[in-house]
Amino acid sequence: MAIQRIEIYAHLHTSYTNEGDKYVVSLEPGGYLGRLGVEDQRLVSSSLVERFERILQLPSMLEPAPDWPERLGQYHQIPLLMVRVEFSSGSSRQFRTESSEYLMLPWHEADVAHYNPEFSLAIAALMPRNFLNRDYLLAGHSPLPPEQLSDREKIALALQDREPRPQRPQGPLATAIENSYLERVQRLLSLRNLPTRELVDYARKYMLQHQIEREALVKIQSTLTPKQREDWDQAIRPMEALVRGVPAPPSLARRAEQIVELLERSFNRPG
């Protein structure tokens, strides 16, 4: 059963913000390609996918190893990861974790906990280096020792680290877009701060990113069992009683959509 597609969703919940990300590896005619969020696709080494496939075929480790390291420290965030694997047979498997323990173990497949550290390392090896929660997952480990990399893979990693960051637009409208300040955008537009096509495209990129953040959380929550959902509610919503009855503000994704709509109207307005 060859792997056809791997979807990795990440979410990081803190006391002041939520972040989400998505990475998809799919088998295409030219090999495995990976797409991080809204970025362009990149070639993924087949050896990384094959390594993960071999680990999936191993017997499950249902108990931690005897030399299980102690917890590395108390996190003030809740990192979540979910991995969905689709095979050529049409079958699929799903794993999730929100652990703050060593290598974010255990991973859960439905109600079954898996403690194989090689699973975490193989997932980390597939992830882009800047992928959300990868640092929690690795816990100071290298996902793939340099001596196991081919010369081609070493060159690709070196070039990836040297890629220049694209220049972002400047000015008050760009700042408001980055922070999803809908009212600020409305105010600036009313003062005749007209957007350029570059700014409209910039806002659309942020809108897509926020949609991915929302999708990541929804996908991860969809794998929860009733007991896990109850634990989640207790961990994530300790202040619910204090805000009961207060209407929830629009999500970042919705505010970003409204900003794009405003900018598009202003950009296309005659004269």
C-alpha positions as CSV (number, residue, x, y, z in Angstrom):
1,M,0.0,0.0,0.0
2,A,1.8,3.1,-1.2
3,I,1.2,6.4,0.4
4,Q,-0.7,8.7,-1.9
5,R,-1.2,11.7,0.3
6,I,-0.1,13.0,3.8
7,E,-2.0,15.9,5.4
8,I,-0.4,17.5,8.4
9,Y,-2.4,20.1,10.4
10,A,-0.9,22.1,13.3
11,H,-2.5,24.4,15.8
12,L,-1.0,26.4,18.7
13,H,-3.3,27.7,21.3
14,T,-2.0,30.3,23.8
15,S,-3.6,32.7,26.3
16,Y,-3.6,35.5,23.7
17,T,-3.6,34.0,20.2
18,N,-4.2,31.0,18.0
19,E,-2.0,29.9,15.1
20,G,-2.6,27.2,12.6
21,D,-0.8,25.7,9.6
22,K,-1.2,23.0,7.0
23,Y,1.3,21.0,5.0
24,V,0.2,18.5,2.3
25,V,2.5,15.9,0.6
26,S,0.9,14.3,-2.5
27,L,2.1,11.8,-5.0
28,E,2.2,13.4,-8.5
29,P,3.5,12.0,-11.8
30,G,6.9,13.6,-11.2
31,G,7.2,12.3,-7.6
32,Y,6.1,13.6,-4.2
33,L,5.3,17.3,-3.9
34,G,4.7,19.3,-0.7
35,R,2.7,22.5,-0.3
36,L,3.0,24.6,2.9
37,G,0.0,26.8,3.5
38,V,-0.4,29.0,0.4
39,E,3.1,28.7,-0.8
40,D,4.2,27.0,-4.1
41,Q,4.8,23.3,-4.2
42,R,8.2,21.8,-3.6
43,L,9.8,18.5,-4.3
44,V,9.8,16.1,-1.4
45,S,12.3,13.3,-1.2
46,S,10.7,9.9,-1.7
47,S,13.1,8.5,1.0
48,L,11.3,10.6,3.7
49,V,7.9,9.2,2.7
50,E,9.2,5.7,2.5
51,R,10.7,6.0,5.9
52,F,7.4,7.1,7.3
53,E,5.6,4.3,5.5
54,R,8.0,1.7,7.0
55,I,7.3,3.0,10.5
56,L,3.5,2.8,9.9
57,Q,4.0,-0.9,9.2
58,L,5.7,-1.6,12.5
59,P,3.8,-3.1,15.5
60,S,2.3,-0.4,17.6
61,M,4.2,0.6,20.8
62,L,1.3,0.9,23.3
63,E,3.5,1.7,26.3
64,P,6.4,4.2,26.7
65,A,9.9,2.8,26.7
66,P,11.6,2.0,30.1
67,D,14.0,4.9,29.6
68,W,11.2,7.4,28.9
69,P,12.7,10.9,29.6
70,E,11.0,13.2,32.1
71,R,8.9,16.0,30.8
72,L,11.1,18.7,29.3
73,G,9.3,21.6,30.9
74,Q,5.9,23.2,31.4
75,Y,4.5,24.8,28.3
76,H,2.2,27.8,28.5
77,Q,0.8,26.9,25.1
78,I,-1.1,23.9,23.8
79,P,0.5,22.5,20.6
80,L,-1.6,20.2,18.5
81,L,-0.8,18.1,15.5
82,M,-2.9,15.9,13.3
83,V,-1.7,13.6,10.5
84,R,-3.9,12.0,8.0
85,V,-2.4,9.4,5.6
86,E,-4.2,8.2,2.5
87,F,-3.0,5.0,0.7
88,S,-3.3,3.8,-2.9
89,S,-5.9,1.2,-1.7
90,G,-8.3,4.0,-0.7
91,S,-7.9,3.4,3.0
92,S,-6.6,6.0,5.4
93,R,-5.3,6.5,9.0
94,Q,-5.4,9.5,11.3
95,F,-3.2,10.4,14.2
96,R,-3.3,13.3,16.6
97,T,-1.4,14.7,19.6
98,E,-1.5,17.6,22.0
99,S,1.1,16.2,24.3
100,S,3.8,18.4,26.0
101,E,5.8,15.3,26.8
102,Y,9.0,14.0,25.1
103,L,8.6,14.2,21.2
104,M,4.9,15.0,21.8
105,L,4.3,11.4,22.6
106,P,1.9,9.6,22.7
107,W,0.1,10.0,19.3
108,H,-3.5,8.8,19.3
109,E,-5.2,6.8,16.6
110,A,-8.8,7.1,17.8
111,D,-8.5,5.9,21.5
112,V,-5.2,4.0,21.0
113,A,-2.1,5.7,22.2
114,H,1.2,5.1,20.3
115,Y,4.6,5.7,21.9
116,N,7.1,5.1,19.0
117,P,9.6,8.0,19.0
118,E,10.5,7.1,15.4
119,F,7.0,8.1,14.4
120,S,7.5,11.7,15.7
121,L,11.0,12.0,14.1
122,A,9.7,10.7,10.7
123,I,6.8,13.3,10.8
124,A,9.3,16.1,11.7
125,A,11.6,15.0,8.8
126,L,8.7,15.5,6.4
127,M,7.8,18.9,7.7
128,P,9.3,22.1,6.4
129,R,11.8,23.6,8.9
130,N,9.6,26.5,9.8
131,F,6.4,24.5,10.2
132,L,4.3,25.3,13.2
133,N,4.9,23.1,16.3
134,R,7.9,21.4,14.7
135,D,10.1,22.6,17.6
136,Y,7.7,21.0,20.1
137,L,7.7,17.8,18.2
138,L,11.5,17.5,17.9
139,A,12.4,18.3,21.5
140,G,16.0,19.0,20.6
141,H,16.4,16.0,18.3
142,S,17.5,15.9,14.7
143,P,14.8,14.4,12.5
144,L,17.3,13.0,10.1
145,P,21.0,12.8,10.8
146,P,23.1,14.6,8.2
147,E,25.0,11.5,7.2
148,Q,21.7,9.9,6.1
149,L,21.0,12.8,3.6
150,S,21.9,12.4,0.0
151,D,24.2,15.1,-1.6
152,R,21.1,16.3,-3.6
153,E,19.1,16.7,-0.3
154,K,21.9,18.5,1.4
155,I,22.2,21.0,-1.5
156,A,18.4,21.5,-1.5
157,L,18.3,22.2,2.3
158,A,21.2,24.6,2.0
159,L,19.5,26.5,-0.9
160,Q,16.2,26.5,1.0
161,D,17.9,28.3,4.0
162,R,19.3,30.9,1.6
163,E,16.0,31.8,-0.1
164,P,15.4,35.6,0.3
165,R,12.2,36.6,2.1
166,P,9.8,38.5,-0.3
167,Q,9.5,42.2,0.3
168,R,6.2,43.1,2.0
169,P,4.2,46.2,1.3
170,Q,4.7,49.1,3.7
171,G,2.4,51.7,5.1
172,P,-0.6,52.0,7.4
173,L,-2.9,49.9,5.2
174,A,-0.4,47.1,5.1
175,T,-0.1,47.1,8.9
176,A,-3.9,47.0,9.3
177,I,-4.1,44.1,6.9
178,E,-1.4,42.1,8.7
179,N,-3.3,42.6,12.0
180,S,-6.8,42.0,10.5
181,Y,-7.9,45.5,11.8
182,L,-11.1,45.7,9.9
183,E,-12.2,49.1,11.4
184,R,-8.8,50.6,10.7
185,V,-8.9,49.5,7.1
186,Q,-12.4,51.1,6.8
187,R,-11.1,54.3,8.3
188,L,-8.1,54.5,6.0
189,L,-10.2,53.8,2.9
190,S,-12.6,56.6,4.0
191,L,-9.6,59.0,4.1
192,R,-8.8,58.1,0.4
193,N,-5.9,55.8,1.2
194,L,-6.6,53.8,-2.0
195,P,-5.2,50.3,-2.3
196,T,-2.9,49.1,-5.0
197,R,-3.1,45.7,-6.7
198,E,-0.1,44.6,-4.6
199,L,-2.0,45.5,-1.4
200,V,-5.1,43.6,-2.5
201,D,-3.0,40.5,-3.3
202,Y,-1.3,40.9,0.1
203,A,-4.6,41.0,1.9
204,R,-5.8,37.9,-0.1
205,K,-2.7,36.0,1.1
206,Y,-3.5,36.8,4.7
207,M,-7.1,35.8,4.2
208,L,-6.0,32.4,2.8
209,Q,-3.6,31.9,5.7
210,H,-6.3,32.6,8.3
211,Q,-8.6,30.2,6.5
212,I,-5.9,27.6,6.8
213,E,-5.6,28.3,10.5
214,R,-9.3,27.8,10.9
215,E,-9.3,24.6,8.8
216,A,-6.4,23.2,10.9
217,L,-8.3,23.6,14.2
218,V,-11.5,22.2,12.7
219,K,-9.7,19.2,11.2
220,I,-7.9,18.5,14.5
221,Q,-11.0,18.8,16.6
222,S,-12.9,16.4,14.2
223,T,-10.6,13.6,15.4
224,L,-11.5,14.0,19.1
225,T,-13.4,11.3,20.9
226,P,-16.1,12.4,23.3
227,K,-13.8,12.1,26.3
228,Q,-11.0,13.9,24.5
229,R,-13.4,16.7,23.6
230,E,-14.5,17.0,27.2
231,D,-10.9,17.3,28.3
232,W,-10.3,19.8,25.5
233,D,-13.2,22.0,26.6
234,Q,-11.9,22.0,30.2
235,A,-8.3,22.9,29.1
236,I,-9.2,25.5,26.4
237,R,-12.2,27.3,28.0
238,P,-11.5,27.8,31.7
239,M,-13.0,31.4,31.6
240,E,-16.2,30.4,29.8
241,A,-18.4,31.2,32.8
242,L,-17.0,34.8,32.8
243,V,-17.8,35.5,29.2
244,R,-21.1,33.7,28.9
245,G,-23.6,35.7,27.0
246,V,-21.0,37.9,25.4
247,P,-21.2,37.6,21.6
248,A,-18.1,36.1,20.0
249,P,-16.2,38.6,17.8
250,P,-15.8,37.7,14.1
251,S,-13.0,35.2,13.5
252,L,-9.7,36.4,12.0
253,A,-10.7,34.5,8.9
254,R,-14.0,36.3,8.6
255,R,-12.4,39.7,9.2
256,A,-9.7,39.0,6.6
257,E,-12.4,38.1,4.1
258,Q,-14.2,41.4,4.8
259,I,-11.0,43.3,4.4
260,V,-10.4,41.7,1.0
261,E,-14.0,42.6,0.0
262,L,-13.4,46.3,1.0
263,L,-10.1,46.5,-0.8
264,E,-11.4,44.9,-4.0
265,R,-14.4,47.4,-4.1
266,S,-12.1,50.4,-3.5
267,F,-9.5,49.2,-6.1
268,N,-12.2,48.6,-8.7
269,R,-14.2,51.8,-8.0
270,P,-14.2,54.1,-11.0
271,G,-12.3,57.4,-10.7
